[in-house]
Amino acid sequence: MTQASVTSGIPDLDRLLEGGVFIGDNVVWYDDAGMLAGVFCLNLLKASIEAKKSLIYVSFDRSPKNLLERFGALANSRYLTILDCFTYGKGEASSVFLEFYRRKRSSTGCRIVCVDQPQQPEVVAGAFYDLHGAMRGDVRFVFESLTGMQEMWGGEESVMKFYAHACPRLYELNTIAYWIVEKEVHSRRLKALLNQVTQVAVDLSLKRGKTYLSVLKAEKRAIDILNQPTVYWNRGLSVTLDPGKMRSGSLDLGLRIKELRTKKGMSQVALARGIGVTPSTISQVENNQIFPSVPALIKMSEILSVDVGYFFQTGAGSAPRVVFSEFEAMPSPVPGMARRLISCRRLMPEDMEAQCVPYIIEIQPGAVLDGHFFSLKGEETGFLMEGELHMTLGHGAQPLQTGDLVYLAAEVPSQWENRGKLPARLLWITATP
């Protein structure tokens, strides 16, 4: 009997796995850098939502607020359930993280369930089995991560026991489960157990500025390229595996970093200071004389306000893009303004060469923001989609109502204020310098 398969959300990976992910598969992702598996998990989530299938995301390492920001528009789906093993785990029940649950959340969107004893493996198992039992059809899981479990449970023995029991049970329950593992953290003994019990094992690595994917195991599939690294790259959620194209032209990581730094108007000295290296090191990286470490790359992505995967994207040989999914919108921090008062998302990828850039800006009720969202370098236009605002120009405050348009050519607002009871949402468009 042919085993039912579903898409991973990535067509190239589906072809590599000879038909996608099978119902019942446990997929172990060995992540060399600790941040490569994320795009594969987000694609499974996106594909599950589009297929109207439930997905339970079990997190030991990220707070619910962090996850919601990471998921973006995907977090608005009722098919997503977050099992929070962080707040009472690594978060140590701190008031900083408990405040998330004290605030009133909208009834729409994903469900969040907090586990109050994540230090006990049986409590965690009981929580996700109970959630699964109330759901219909084939349910998908993402466990982030086995490494986080090990840190919580005090050693590999507990993790091995948990996985050895959960993996076969999830198989029998006709689920699909992704398990994330930071491979350099764990012993050969643990990895041997994982490889023995799992149905699919995939290795992700980062070497000299390129990302590689290798299928180590794939049960019930006739795959010819087991254990053979394949170069891959991504643009937003789009992941491409095409060794032929990548061999024909290498990825210029240094140039990409330099171009992005220049776009931000940042000097090598400022970038070096933020990462904790010398300006000479940044110069060598941008000239491809040396390659940055994984921690340095992660820090660069934070400072330059891009996802780490941006550094490995390529558009060579492809037609210009004209449509962008809402899932590709990236958080864009507003310097000097508290995130609890204002949030900003850039709607266009950082690597797009365009004459203007659109953002969605949300200002919370009661917020008083000194200064402007951006350092004005050209014309700016804003459209108030929801709520009300007061914008101070010169010595006067000008009220804005839903549907009002703002045009700025030279003068910069000195203050924004939301005096209303609801968040105010702006579509804001800036001209590129």
N, C-alpha and C positions, 0 to 999 in steps of 0.2 A: 504494500500500500504506500502511495506517495505521501510523504510527510508535508503537511500544510506549511507554507512559508509566508512571511510578511516582509515588507521592505524595511530596511534599516534607516530609510530616509536619504540614503546616499546611493544613487544608481551604480556608480563605479564599484562600490563595496559589495553591492548585491551581486553584480556580475562576478566579482572575484570569489564570492562565497557560493557560486553556482546556484543562484536563486534567492539569495537574501538570508534572513534569519528564520530558522524553523521554530514553530510552536514547540515549546519544551526546552529550547536552548538556554543554557547558562553560558554567557560570554564573558570571559576574563580579559580585561584590558590591562596589559603591563605597560605602565606609563613611565618612560625613562626620565621625563622632565617634571612630572607632577602637575602638568597643566595641558597636556596634549589630548587627553581623552574627553575633555569637556565638550568639544564640538560634536563628537560622535554621540554623546548622551543627549545633547540638545536636538540633534536630528532625529533620534528615536522618539523623543518627546513630541516634536513637531509632527512626525509621521503618525504617532498614536492619536494625537488630537484630531488630525485630519481624517483618520479612520474611525473616530468616535470610540476609541478604546481607552480604558482607564490605565493610568500609570502612577505607581507609588514611588516617590523619590525619597530614599532613606539617607539622611545626612548626619554625619558625625562631626564634620569639619566646618560647616558654614551655618551662620544664623539664618532664621527665616527671612529677615530683612535683606541680607546679602543674597540669598537665593532668589527672592522676588526681583531684585535689581538685575541679577544675572539672567533670569528667564525672560525679562522684558514682557512683551505682549503675550508670550506663551503662558504666563502666570494667570492670565484672565480666564483660562479654560476650566470648566467644571470637571473635566476628565483627569485633571492633575490633583494628586494628593501628596503633600509634603509630610513625611514622618520626621519630626524634629527630635533628633537625639543629641543635639548640640546644647540647647539652652540649659538643661540640667546635667549636661556632661562637661565638655570643655568650657562651656559658658559659666559653670559653677553657680547656676541660679542667680547670677548677678542682676541687680535691678536694671542695669543698662539693657539687658536682653529681655527681662520679664516685662519691661515697659511696652514691648511690642504687643503683648497679649492684653495689656490693660487698655490700650487704645482701641477705640471702636473701629472695626474694619467693615468694609462693604460686604454685603451678603453675596455679591456676585464674585465670580472667579474661583480660584483653586481653594481646596480645603487644606488646613494646616492642623496636624495632630501632634501634640507635645507629649513625649515620653518622659515621665518624671523619675524613672530609675534606669537610665540607659547604661549604667554600670553593670547591669545584670543581663547577660545574653538571653536568658529565657523570657525576660520581660520584653525585650526588643522583638524577639521572634513572635511572641504572643500578640504584640501590637500589630505587626504587619500581616500575620495570618488572619487576625480578626477583621482587619480592613479588607483583605482579599476575599474573605467569606461573604462580605456584603456586596461584592461587585459581580457583575455579569460578564460572561464571555472570557476571552483570553486577556489576562491582565499582564501589564509589563512592569518591571521593577528596575530601578537604578540604585545600586548600593555605593554611596560615596562616603567612605571607602573602606576597604579591608584594612588599610593602613591606619585610618582613624579608629577603627574598631580595636586594633591591636594596642594602640596608645591608651584607649579607654579601659580595656579589659586586662591590661598589665602583662601581656605576653602572647606568644604565638599559639600556645596550647589551646587557649579559649577560642581563638579565631579558627584554628583547624577543626575543633570539635563543632563549632557553630556551622562552618561551611560544609563539613562532611554530612551534617544532618539536613541543612537547609537546601543544598543544591539538588539532591535527589527528590526531595519533597516538592520543590518548585517545578521540577521536570514532570512529576506525576500530575501536578495541578494544571498543566498546560499553560504555564506562564512563559514569559521571556524575561530574563534577568541579566543586566549588565553589572559586573563587579569590577570596581576600579582598584588597581594595585600599583603602588609606587615600587617598582621592581627592585631598586637598589636597597630598599629598607629591609627586605625580608630574606629569610634563609632559603637555601636550596631545598631544604626539606619541605617547607611550606609550599614553595612553588611546584615541587614535584607532586604534592597532594592536589593542588589546584588543577594541574594539567591532567592528572589521572581522572578526576571526578567530572571536570567540566566537559561540555560538548564542543565549545569553540574557545580558542585562545589566540589573542592578537597582541603583537608586540609593537609599541610605538616608541620611536627613538628620535633624538635630535643630534645630528653630527655635522659639524662645520657649516652651520647655517641652513641645513636642509632637514626636513622631517621625512621619516621613513616608516612604513607599515609592513609588518611581516605576519602572515597567518601561520601560527605554530601548530594548530590543531583544528580540524573541522570534520566532525563525525558525519558519516553518511553522505559525503560529498567527494566527488572525484576531482580534486584540485591538484594541478600540476606544479604549482609554484610554492609549495609549503617551504617555510624557512628561507624564502628569498625576499630580501628587502625591496620594497617598491616605494619610490619617491612619491609623496603626495603633497598637496598644498590646498589652502582654502581661502575663500573670499566670503567673509561673513559665515553663514551656515553652509555655503556651497563647498563641498569637498571633492577634489579631483585627483584620481590616481591615473597617471599617464606617463610611464617611464620614458617613452619615446620622445615626447615633447620636452621633458625636463632634461634629458641628455643633450638635446640640441641647443640648449641655452641655459647657462647657470643662473641661479638666483643671486642678484647683487644685493646682499643684505646690508652692506655698508652704505650703499647709495640710497637705499630705502630709508634707513635711519637718518641720514643726512637731509634728504628731501623733507621728511616729516618734521625734523627739528627746525629746519629753515622756515617751513610753513608756519610753525608756531612762533616764529620770531625769537627763538631761544639760541643763545650762544653755546659753544662747546663747553665753556667754563661753567655755565649754569647747569647744563645737563650732567656734567661730571660731578658737580657738587651734590646734586640730588641723588646720584647713584652711589657716591662715596669712592670715586676713582679720580685719577688725574686727567686734566684736559688732554694730555698727550695720549692717554689710553683711548679717549673718544676719537681723537684724530686717527689713531691706528685702526680702530674698528671701522670708521667711515671709509677708510682707504683699503679695507679688506686685508690689512696686514696681520691682524689677529681677529679672533672671533670672541664675542662676549660670552660670559658664563650664563647658565640658565637663570640664576638669581638676578644677574644684571639685566637680562632681557626682560624679566618680569617687572623689575623696577622701572626700566625704560618705558614699558607699556603703560604703567601707571602715570608716570610723569608726562608722557606725550598723549595720554587720553585715548589709547587704542587698545583693542584686544591683542593679546600676544600673537595670535594667529595672523594678524595683519602683516607682520614682518615676513611671513612665508607665503603670502598671496602672490599670484602672478596673473596677469591678463594678456600675456604675449600671444599673439595670433588670434585673439578672439575679437568679435564685433563689439562696438561700444554698447554699454548697458543703458537701457532706457527705463526699466522698471525695477524697483527695489522693494523687497518685502518689508512689512512692518517689523518682522523679527530681526532685521539687520540694523535697526536703530540702536545706536550706542550711547550709553550714559556719557555726558560731557560735563564734568564738574565746573561750577561757577566760582572762580577764585575769590576768596574773601567772604563768601556767603555760606551760611550753615545749610547742610543738606536737609535738615529737618524743616527748613523754611522754604527752600526752593530746589526743584529738580529740573534737569535739562537733558534732553536727548537729541543728538544729532541724527537727522533722518537720512543723510547721505554718507556713504563710506568715505573715510579719510583720504583714500588714494584717488578719489575722483577729481579730475581737473574741471572745475566749473566756475562760472562767473559769480555765482551766489550759492549760499549754503543755508538750508532750512533747518530749524530747530523747533521742538515742542518744549515750551517752558511752563512749569506749573508752580504757582506761588500759593502757599498755604494761608488759610484765614488768620488774620491778625499779624501777618508778617510785615515787618518794616525793614526794607533793604536799603542800606546806604550805598549809593553808587549805581553803576549800570552793569548789565550782564556781560558786556564785552568791551574791550578797548576799541573805540570807534575808529576804523580805518577807511571808512567809505560810507555809502548810503546804507541805511537799514530800514526795514519795513516790518511792522508787527500787526497782527490781526487778533483781536480778543475773541476767542471762540466761546468761552464760558466765563461767567463770573463778572466781577467788577474790580477796578484798580484805580489808584491815584498815582499819577506820574508827576514828579516835581522837575520843572525846567526853570532855571533861573531862580526867581524868588516865589514862584506860584505853583500850586498843585493843580493839575488838570485831571478831572474825573474821566474815566473810561468805562463804557458800558459794553455789554456783549454786542458784537458786530462792529465796533469801532475800529478804525484803521489808524496806525501811527506811522509817520514817515519822518526819519531823522537824516539830515544831510551833514550837519556839522555839530550842532549843540548836543551835549550828552546829558541825559537825565541824572540828577544828583540823588534821587531817591525814588523807590517804588514802594507802594503800600497797598495791602489788601485789607480793606476795612469791612469786607463782607463776611458772611458766615460759611461760604463755600470756597473751595479752591478756585483760583483763576487760572485759565489755560490760554496760553498765547501761541500762535504760530508765528515764529520770528525768522526773518530772512536777512542774512548779512551778505554784503558784497565782499568778494575775496580781494585782498590787496594786490 
